[in-house]
């Protein structure tokens, strides 16, 4: 496991890892197969979210091989169509269902991506960044509290004073001030604004021209998932820590064990949580997995809600998509265009600041 740098805070998903997390691919997947078999035997009424992406392809292959190996009951598979899915993905869902002789039901949300983004706002940079900026915008919290906090000698006292000044805004204060609720500096974690370099300075100099929110994911995927998953003993998903963002941040139902019980008695199983990109490459080659045309022909490195402005490669991927699915290309730009353009401006600002920093570091 990569060690933390001096003075760097590392969360529990890095420090409290199960032994198999650091195994070589063959041994790691053998351990995961045993874990899958154990949990499916104990909780046979299971439902699995299949996205049509590369992680999901590894996940369904693992599950079905273990099921056949131990003659276990079928798993219920569901695919969430947000309305901005590639034809390549929808074709692949059908191909996978035929390959493994399983049913993959398509679930559509009550609210479309177009409606959700118009009502709540556009995602920007990441789910964490979008959530933090949404609260800052809706609660009218001034960006200057960051400088107040860092300029204070007694940071714990300043954090308490900010709590009293802005009640019910604690996560937003921590986000802007790059600290925790006790007032301890936490500038290196993903839950703060400057997890993206120079972001606070950029926004101060270039105010955001649109509403920011990650609620399109909530309304178009999470809520639909919660409805579909009711009545099942165990929910299986393909989240991986290596994807970063919220998936690498500990939550109440997301520990290093990858298998947890929720408050309502349902179990959550993230069987790929400690599978790395290198592990995936090994598995694909070893078991001759073919991903969807989005990967194999278009050249995508990951899929999902097509064109989502959280992806750093959204514009690049859309250019790859354009020759194959021009209508979807135009639809994505119509939905997320403002966020794309603002991100391009941020990227230029970040490059400029990084170049300045390099010049200042050079000895005179």
Helices and strands as residue ranges (DSSP letters): H 12-15, G 19-22, H 25-42, E 46-49, H 54-70, E 76-81, H 87-100, E 104-108, H 113-120, H 127-139, H 145-151, H 155-165, H 170-177, G 193-195, H 199-205, H 215-217, I 218-222, H 223-229, E 234-237, G 241-243, G 245-248, E 259-261, E 267-270, H 277-286, H 293-296, H 314-322, H 326-361
